[in-house]
């Protein structure tokens, strides 16, 4: 979960064409709490909409100052997302992303989910030695309310 909405016009005003889909954010507000997640662009709204699953820290019990700080960590689609989208669509992008080590967090998650240790070791070696042929995707809520339940839509394909 962790997906809210941001008015499409506000997103365009702040980021122009760089952000057509949304932004990954951290939001700090003494009277609201601390929020984290993705704000997906949505037409027809005039305020940022946050959902309970985005709140990671409750409102302050000692500070009632009325301010909000919005920290934008990533704009979507990112350059890497666009390259991966082209690969998934069958195009060959000019340069493939460099391989990155398989993070300890992912290894621990896979181990917890029952992935055999020898397979994790094999994937760890492959991730270190080859060009990336995989990607993590960012899921957001449907701002149109028209995608059927248990379905996905991948932009650009």
C-alpha positions, 0 to 999 in steps of 0.5 A: 500500500502506501500510495496517495494522490497528488493533483496532476496540475500541481505535479506539472507545475512543480516538475513539468514533463519530467513527472507524468506519473507521480513522485516518491515522497516523505512528508513531515507535519507535526499535526499529521505525522510522518508519511512515506510512499508514492503520490500518483498524479490524479486529475480532478482533485485540488489537494494532496490525498494521503491514506492511513497506510502511508502514515509511519509516525503519528502526530506530535503530542507536544508540537502543534505548529502548522507546517508541512515539509514535502521531500521528493525522493524520486520522480516517475517515470525515472530515466531507468524506468523508461529504459526498462520499459523500452526493453520490455517493449522489445526495443534495445535501449542505447545502454543497459543498466550496470549490474548491481549487487543483490541487496542483503535485504532482498536476500533475507526476504527471499530466505524468509519466503523459502527460496533455496539458499543455493538459488539465492547464491546463484542469483547473487553471483549472476547479479554481480557478473551480468548486465541487469535483465530485471527490474523492480517496478513501482505500483501505484493506485489507479487514479482513474478507478477503471482498472478491474480488480486483480489486474495491472496496467504497465504504462508505455507498453 
